[in-house]
């Protein structure tokens, strides 16, 4: 195995899963960054093996339209049903 093969980037696609999250806590980390912690009992099979992974969250805007945003998962515990962005 040469150095290029050893450090090659490999994309891994995971099956999509819909989960319902409930905001459990939120705190301001900086004036423009918020840490949001969710409770979710549906984390079975969730994984985030890389620091550049992302999750998509679907929100209902006040206008009623659906809005999707990407976020970076910071921590999660399948056994505790906890998830932080």
N, C-alpha and C positions, 0 to 999 in steps of 0.2 A: 504494500500500500504506500503510495507516495504522499507527499505533504498536501497536495491539492485534494486528493480523495479523502484524506483524514479530516480536513477542515471544510468539506463541502457542505453547503446548506441543503437540507432535505425538508421539504414541506410535508406536513402530515395533516390530512383532512380528517376531521372527526364527524361522526353523525350528529346532525342537528337535533337539539332537544328543546322543547318548550317547557319553561319552568315559571311558576308564579313566585315572585319575590315580594317580601313585605319589609319595609324599612324598619330596622331595629334601632339604629343609632346613626348619627351624623355629627361630624366635627370638622371645623375649619383647620386645615393644616397650614395654609398661608392665606393671604388676603384673596387669592384667586384659585385656591385648590381645596376641594372638599373631599373628605373620606366618608363614604357611605357604607354602612354595614347593613346587610339584609339577613333575614331569617328565611330559610327555605328547606322544606323537608324533602324536596325532589332533586337533591344533588347527586343521586346515584349515577355513576358513570361519568361525572364531570371531571375533566382533567385540564391542566394548563402547564405543560412541561417546559415552556420557554418564557423568558421575561418579555418577549415581544408579542405574546399571544393577545388576543382581544376577544371580547364577547359583544354581542349586539343586544341592546335592550330596546324594547318596543314600548313607547309611551303613547298615551292619548293626550293630545294638545288641548288647551281650553276650547279651541274651535271645533274639536271632535275628530280632527284628522289624526291618523296614526303617524308617529314620528319614530324613526330608528336612529340610534346613536351607538358608536363603538366606544368601549371602555376597556381598560387593562385590569384584569383581576389581580388583586394584591394578596389575598389570602382566602382560603375556604376550608371548611371541615365538613366532610360528608356525614360524620357521626354526630356532630353538634348541630348540623343544619344551618351553618353560618357561612356567609359569603361577603367579601369586602371588595369595594372598588375604590 
